[in-house]
Amino acid sequence: MSPAPADQVNAKELAGRAATITRSLGLRQLPRLLEAGALEGTHVEAQLRFGTFEDRVTVEVRLEGGLVLTCQRCLKPCECAIDEQAQLVVVPNDADDAPGGFEPLIGEAERVSLEELIEEQALLALPLVPMHAAGERCSTAKTGARGRPEKAAAGEDEKQTPFANLRELLEKGER
């Protein structure tokens, strides 16, 4: 019998002791985050508290850290802070119901992968549209009040609008 991977734990045993485990993970240990677009500098601090509820194993997960992603405004790296918390209950298959207030964690209570659990919660914390924080400026766009791009100064190129005269062209075609 081969030994269990280092990140796999017996959650049932840990729940019986009401144990708490902390982990600090970098991008190298989170390959699915890398596939989702995370960049170098991504780090996640996790705290996992094991317990029981109605004779079921529970895990309270708290994540803090920073996900370095590509800003969708300027396409430069930006750090998106995460501070997430989840209440999970271990269920053997997806047909089992989780009690109210808990999200299901499908798997065996005797073999829970900490890295996969942390990575799954970090993926759920990804912002829909990564952008620099409100106080930060994107590096390519000059923004004025209310975060809108400023109008080009005299002498700078005007903004191109390729469909500006489309209505005129369509009207000429109807004649």
C-alpha positions in Angstrom: 0.0 0.0 0.0 1.4 3.4 -1.0 1.6 6.2 1.5 -1.0 8.9 1.3 0.0 12.2 -0.2 1.2 14.8 2.3 -1.7 17.1 1.8 -4.4 14.4 2.4 -5.9 14.3 5.9 -8.4 12.3 7.8 -11.1 14.9 8.3 -13.1 12.6 10.5 -10.2 12.3 13.0 -9.5 16.0 12.9 -13.2 16.8 13.5 -13.1 14.6 16.5 -10.3 16.7 18.0 -11.8 20.0 16.7 -8.4 20.6 15.0 -7.3 23.7 13.1 -4.8 23.6 10.2 -3.2 26.6 8.5 -1.5 26.5 5.1 0.3 29.1 3.0 0.3 28.3 -0.7 1.9 29.9 -3.7 1.0 29.7 -7.4 3.1 26.6 -7.8 0.9 24.6 -5.5 -2.3 25.9 -7.2 -2.2 24.6 -10.8 -5.9 25.2 -11.6 -5.5 28.9 -10.6 -2.6 29.1 -13.0 -4.8 27.7 -15.7 -7.5 30.3 -14.8 -5.1 33.1 -15.4 -3.3 33.7 -12.1 0.1 35.2 -12.4 3.4 35.0 -10.4 3.0 36.6 -7.0 -0.3 34.9 -6.2 -0.4 33.7 -2.6 -3.2 32.3 -0.4 -3.2 31.9 3.4 -5.8 29.3 4.5 -7.2 28.3 7.9 -9.3 25.1 8.1 -11.3 24.3 11.2 -12.7 20.8 11.5 -15.8 20.0 13.5 -19.0 18.0 13.4 -22.7 18.9 12.9 -25.4 16.2 13.2 -22.8 13.5 13.1 -21.3 14.9 9.9 -17.8 16.2 9.4 -17.6 19.9 8.8 -14.8 22.2 7.6 -14.8 26.0 8.1 -12.5 27.4 5.5 -11.1 31.0 5.7 -8.9 32.3 2.8 -6.9 35.5 2.8 -4.3 36.6 0.3 -3.8 38.1 -3.1 -4.5 36.8 -6.6 -2.4 38.4 -9.2 -4.5 38.6 -12.4 -4.5 40.5 -15.6 -6.5 43.8 -15.3 -9.2 43.9 -17.9 -8.8 47.7 -18.3 -5.1 48.1 -18.9 -4.1 44.4 -19.4 -1.3 44.8 -16.8 -0.9 42.6 -13.7 -3.1 43.7 -10.7 -3.4 42.1 -7.3 -7.0 41.3 -6.3 -7.3 40.8 -2.5 -9.4 37.8 -1.3 -11.0 37.4 2.1 -13.4 34.5 1.8 -15.1 32.2 4.3 -17.1 29.0 3.7 -18.9 26.4 5.8 -18.6 23.0 4.3 -19.9 19.6 5.2 -18.4 16.4 3.9 -20.9 14.3 1.9 -20.1 11.0 0.1 -21.9 11.9 -3.2 -23.7 14.8 -4.8 -27.1 13.2 -4.1 -26.8 13.8 -0.4 -28.2 16.9 1.0 -26.1 19.3 3.0 -27.8 20.8 6.2 -28.9 24.4 6.0 -26.0 26.9 6.2 -23.5 24.4 4.8 -22.1 23.8 1.3 -21.4 20.2 0.3 -17.8 19.0 0.0 -18.1 15.8 -2.0 -15.7 13.1 -1.1 -14.6 10.7 1.7 -14.1 12.2 5.1 -11.1 9.9 5.7 -9.2 11.3 2.7 -9.6 15.1 2.1 -6.9 16.9 0.0 -6.1 20.2 1.7 -4.6 21.7 -1.4 -7.5 20.8 -3.6 -10.0 22.2 -1.1 -8.1 25.4 -0.7 -7.7 25.7 -4.5 -11.4 25.1 -5.1 -12.3 27.9 -2.7 -9.7 30.2 -4.2 -11.2 29.5 -7.7 -14.7 30.4 -6.3 -13.2 33.7 -5.0 -11.9 34.8 -8.4 -13.4 38.1 -9.5 -15.6 38.1 -12.6 -13.7 41.0 -14.1 -10.2 41.6 -12.5 -9.3 45.3 -12.3 -7.0 47.5 -10.3 -8.6 48.7 -7.1 -10.5 51.9 -7.0 -7.6 53.9 -5.5 -5.1 52.5 -8.0 -4.7 53.7 -11.6 -4.4 51.5 -14.6 -1.0 52.1 -16.2 -2.1 52.9 -19.7 -5.4 54.8 -19.4 -5.6 58.3 -17.9 -8.7 58.5 -15.8 -10.5 61.6 -14.6 -13.1 62.1 -12.0 -15.4 59.1 -11.6 -12.9 56.8 -13.2 -13.8 57.7 -16.7 -11.1 58.2 -19.4 -10.1 61.8 -19.8 -10.7 63.5 -23.2 -7.6 63.6 -25.4 -5.6 66.8 -25.0 -5.1 69.1 -28.0 -2.5 67.6 -30.3 -3.2 64.0 -29.2 -4.8 61.6 -31.6 -8.6 61.6 -31.6 -10.5 58.4 -30.7 -11.3 56.4 -33.7 -14.9 55.4 -34.3 -15.1 53.0 -37.2 -18.9 52.9 -37.3 -19.5 56.6 -36.8 -20.9 57.2 -40.3 -22.6 53.8 -40.7 -26.1 55.4 -40.7 -25.1 57.6 -43.6 -23.8 54.7 -45.6 -27.0 52.6 -45.0 -29.2 55.6 -46.0 -27.3 56.0 -49.2 -27.8 52.3 -50.0 -31.6 52.6 -49.6 -31.8 55.3 -52.3 
